[in-house]
Every structure is written in C-alpha cells, then in structure tokens.
Amino acid sequence: MVTVTAEYRDAWSAEFGIDRVGSLMREILGEEPDGVWSAPGRANLIGEHTDYNGGLALPIALPHRAFAALRVRPDRTLRLTSGQERDVIEIDLDRPRPADGPDPVHGWTAYVAGVLWALESRGYGPLPGLDVVVDSAVPLGSGLSSSAALECCVAIGVDEVARLGLGGDEDGRIILQGAAIEAENRYAGANTGGMDQAASLRARAGHALLLDCRTQAVRQIPFDLAPSGLEVLVINTRAKHSNNDGQYAQRRADCEEAARILGVDLLVEVAPRDLDSALGRLPDDRLRRRVRHVVTEIDRTRRTAALLEGQELTRETFEQVGDLFSASHDSLRDDYEVTCPELDVAVDTARARGALGARMTGGGFGGSAIALVDSDRVQDFADAIEASFAEHGFRSPEFLVALASGPAARA
Ligand code: GLA
C-alpha cells in the first residue's frame, strides 16, 4: 500500500473572497469595486443527463464559490480580468455578438459577456459598462459547475448594480437562470441543459434542490447529513472534463434522435412502465442504452427524493439512497458511456471501502465523483482513493467536503 496524504480543497470564506477580488481590482484595474457577489458550484446528488431530457435532477450547492467584483463604468465597455489570467480584456458591449458575426470573444470571458448580452436580449438593458474581476474556489473544469458559478455571480451582481430587481424572488431568479444558460449555450458554445445554473441561483443552504427541468419548478428537500453521521465526499479526479468537446453534444443528439423516433418531444415523456415497449421501437443498441439510462435515472431521482422526504431519515434510508447513487453510476458507465477510468476507480474504491453509495457527478468524461460516507471515516476514504489512483498511475485527485450551501448572493 502506497502511503499518501489526501489533499483537500477548502471553500473560501466571504471575507477571503471579497478581499481577493477586491485587491485584484485595486491592483490590476486601479479601481475600487462597487460590490462583490458570489455564486456556488454544485454537486449533483443524482439525476444525471436528465436535464436536457426534461427530467428531474437533485443538486446541492457547494460551499465553494466564484466571486465577482463589479464596478459600474460610464461607458459601454466591459473590462475583465481574473485571478487566473491577469490580462485585461476589453469588450465593447455594442460590438457584434459572437453569433452575429466573426467572433471576438473567447474562453472564460464569453461566460461573463454572454450573461450581459443574454440579459439585454431579454429586454433588460441597455446595461452599463463594467469593470469585472473574477476568481473562484470552484476547481475549474472539474464537473462541479465552475462555469455556472462564474455566470451566476456575474448575473446576480449585474442584477443589483443595474437595478433589474430580479434577484429577490424565484420568478426573477428564473430569468437570471435563463440568461446564464444562454451565455453558456450561445456564447461559450456548450449546449448544456441548465441544471447547473438552477443550482447556483436557486439552491438553499441545508437543502437539495429537486429540479423539474421541464417546468423549472423546484422543491427544496432538507439535506442535513450531520445528525446521521454522514457526509458527501467529492472526489475531483483531475481527469480533464469539458462540456464543449463534442462528447456531451453527441449524447444530447442521441437523446433527440431517440425522442424523434419515439414520437415524443422529450424523453421524460417515456414512463418507466413503457420503457420496454419504447426500447423495442428503437433501431439500434446505442439508442436503446441511452434511453434506458435516461428513463431509469429520472425514476431513481424521483425515488431518492421520496426517500429523503420520508418521515424518518434512518441509516436504512441512507443505505437505500446510496444504492440508488451506485445504480446511477453503473447506468452512466454501461448505458450512457460517460464515465472514464479515473471516475470508475474512485467509485469502485469508495464502494469497496464501505461507502453507502458512490457515483460520478456532472457531465462525466472526467471531472468528479461523490461518495456518501460516514463522517468519521472521510479521511480513510480519501486516503484509499488517493492510494488507488497512485497504483493506477493516475494524477492525484483532490477532495472537497460538500455541505449543502446557499445560492448566488451579494458576498
Ligand atoms: C453538465 C451540464 C448539465 C447536465 C450535466 C449532466 O453538468 O452542464 O446541464 O446536463 O452535465 O447531468
């Protein structure tokens, strides 16, 4: 057995985040921010690759957040910089937008500019130019919604500095969510399904967010594991994950093709009891497996929510929840084919050491996994996973403790 020390990624306190982006604004842009806003990354408990099929998802917001310092400018220029890349990028809010002409805006800056453009296209504008500095405790490209956290801290900040009045209630937050999704789909070029932005803007501390992705309706489900002596351990495998490298889009296209053949708008319309007959009408094995994952995953999510909303949260309840997590991973590995060796090793190791359940979380193809484990054994799990990674010759993973946290807000 290799001896190792597991590495944890800490969340930032509000003071730390405010100081970090505030100092960067003073140092790099020579300005004092009007304010600092933050928004969380998320860990999805279950309900994976269901959002763009109109199904259910059950994310929690992480304590790890992205921070944005904003300062209103007297013109229509966005001046952006970040803690990662200290270059200053200027974007004219009136210049042709990426979809309208040759493109101008790349990389992370598209998430920020895209939110402003999407708000303006919904009639919330013209918005003022802004100085923006962002930095984040959400590990980038790790399947924990670092991009949604970035979009949403900017969205909630712009809402306040431009006095749009959307952040204060659920309906307004759904509009901000739509703008953040459009920024990601249209300007950053990742055709994702919206769960991440919903979690970042609408999750509540101590709760999991049961999201109906067809109607955007949510239900807050109490999710406090401490009294049960349990924790959700997040394992960032550090295997590269991206939602815009074609694989994610390919899965989405498979689902759309299957829906067309089955004569439904979205796969959520296939009820679990009709699954066998639906599978019989699909021409090839790949589409059959994709549909089987989506239909059974929506059902597992419904069952998980029902267990968590039940009267008494006993050990047995969590064992059943853990079994659903594990079944979800197996389905994502075998039917949806979005796991990778690092995710499978993390999950297999956690399960072999006695986790109640473990699964990949987020888009897959790299990124992160979660394990439902006894709090007093967290370190043991982390060390075992770290050792398995070393034995397989994988990069060392990092670990995060996922306490269900609050949504995007002024920091
Ligand atoms: C990524 C996407 C989400 C969702 C998940 C898979 O995180 O951004 O919209 O589709 O993958 O559940």
Boltz pocket constraint, residues with backbone or C-beta under 6 A from the ligand:
constraints:
  - pocket:
      binder: B
      contacts: [[A, 44], [A, 47], [A, 48], [A, 49], [A, 50], [A, 51], [A, 52], [A, 143], [A, 192], [A, 193], [A, 194], [A, 195], [A, 196], [A, 243], [A, 362], [A, 363], [A, 364]]
      max_distance: 6.0
